[in-house]
Amino acid sequence: MRWAIIFIILFLIIGSYIIIKSNSINLEDKEGKVIFAKKFGVWAYQLGKNTKDVVGLAVKKNWLPEEKNNLTRNITIVEEK
């Protein structure tokens, strides 16, 4: 569980860094902080939406194998007396 939390925090930090650098945002002034907050919010919302979509598709997927050759049906049990 600890590694999952560390991974999530690192993922958010890296995402924040990419948002700041790709948009040339200056966090030292108020306007830059507002722009960053808006862009981070949109990014986090899209991340959640995409995660929900992927999980929804994975849940709907048929993960069970097809029953074509079930070898256990041909096993004969012999009891010794």
Secondary structure, 3 states (H helix, E strand, C coil): CHHHHHHHHHHHHHHHHHHHHHCCCCCCCHHHHHHHHHHHHHHHHHHHHHHHHHHHHHHHCCCCCCCCCCHHHHCCCCCCC
